[in-house]
Amino acid sequence: QVQLVESGGGLVQPGGSLTLSCQASGSILSAYNMGWYRQAPGKQRELLAVITSVGNTNYADSVKGRFTISRDNAKNTMYLRMNSLKPEDTAVYYCNRAESWFSVPVSGWGPGAQVTVSS
């Protein structure tokens, strides 16, 4: 079973930038549509960005123009570059398959990466 591990989280000031990484144990990233999700305290997990198996990208309105999803197939790694961070971006960030904007996978979740945006 492929495992996904997120890293790169931390504390950043409003307006700052951060890059998250998602390391896959197998070649899942180029075989499926993959996405970055986040879950803030008391809120549902939401899909933020998708990169398809052929490399097309799409974003939720809340992060469009600020976040960039990408992947390196050779390294089995997916990235999320986050710019112009806001306090409301504070959440635990996860990577996983992304086949729909209206539901989240029931399995395959990694530990997540905590991102805190605060001055």
RARAMO-V27231 format. One record per residue. N is the residue number from 1. RES is the residue in one letter. OMEGA is omega in degrees with one decimal (* if undefined). NEAR is the number of other C-alpha atoms within 8 Angstrom. Layout:
N;RES;OMEGA;NEAR + N;RES;OMEGA;NEAR
This chain:
1;Q;-179.7;2 + 2;V;177.0;8 + 3;Q;179.2;10 + 4;L;-179.7;13 + 5;V;180.0;11 + 6;E;176.5;15 + 7;S;176.0;9 + 8;G;179.2;9 + 9;G;178.6;11 + 10;G;179.0;8 + 11;L;-179.4;8 + 12;V;179.1;13 + 13;Q;175.0;9 + 14;P;-176.4;11 + 15;G;-179.1;8 + 16;G;-177.0;9 + 17;S;179.9;10 + 18;L;175.1;10 + 19;T;176.2;10 + 20;L;176.5;13 + 21;S;176.1;11 + 22;C;-178.6;12 + 23;Q;178.3;10 + 24;A;-178.8;13 + 25;S;178.7;8 + 26;G;-175.8;7 + 27;S;-179.3;9 + 28;I;-168.2;9 + 29;L;-178.6;14 + 30;S;-178.1;10 + 31;A;-175.3;7 + 32;Y;167.1;10 + 33;N;-176.9;13 + 34;M;-177.3;14 + 35;G;170.5;13 + 36;W;179.6;14 + 37;Y;169.8;13 + 38;R;176.9;12 + 39;Q;175.9;11 + 40;A;180.0;10 + 41;P;178.0;5 + 42;G;-178.2;4 + 43;K;177.9;6 + 44;Q;175.9;6 + 45;R;-176.7;9 + 46;E;177.8;8 + 47;L;-176.1;13 + 48;L;-171.8;12 + 49;A;-179.2;14 + 50;V;168.7;15 + 51;I;-175.9;14 + 52;T;-179.3;11 + 53;S;178.3;11 + 54;V;172.5;6 + 55;G;175.1;6 + 56;N;-177.8;8 + 57;T;177.7;9 + 58;N;-172.2;7 + 59;Y;169.8;9 + 60;A;-178.1;9 + 61;D;-175.4;5 + 62;S;-177.1;5 + 63;V;-177.5;9 + 64;K;-179.4;8 + 65;G;179.7;5 + 66;R;-177.1;9 + 67;F;177.4;11 + 68;T;177.8;10 + 69;I;178.4;13 + 70;S;177.7;8 + 71;R;174.6;9 + 72;D;-175.0;8 + 73;N;-178.5;9 + 74;A;-179.2;5 + 75;K;-176.4;5 + 76;N;-175.3;14 + 77;T;175.5;13 + 78;M;-175.9;12 + 79;Y;169.8;12 + 80;L;176.2;12 + 81;R;-176.5;11 + 82;M;178.0;12 + 83;N;177.1;10 + 84;S;-175.4;9 + 85;L;-178.7;14 + 86;K;176.9;9 + 87;P;179.6;9 + 88;E;173.2;5 + 89;D;178.8;9 + 90;T;-175.7;11 + 91;A;167.5;11 + 92;V;-176.1;11 + 93;Y;-177.0;13 + 94;Y;169.5;13 + 95;C;179.6;15 + 96;N;173.6;12 + 97;R;-177.3;9 + 98;A;-178.8;13 + 99;E;-178.8;6 + 100;S;174.0;6 + 101;W;-172.4;7 + 102;F;177.1;4 + 103;S;178.5;5 + 104;V;178.5;10 + 105;P;179.5;8 + 106;V;-178.2;4 + 107;S;175.0;4 + 108;G;-176.6;9 + 109;W;173.9;10 + 110;G;-176.7;10 + 111;P;-179.0;7 + 112;G;178.2;12 + 113;A;-178.7;13 + 114;Q;174.4;10 + 115;V;178.4;13 + 116;T;179.9;12 + 117;V;-174.7;14 + 118;S;175.7;8 + 119;S;*;5
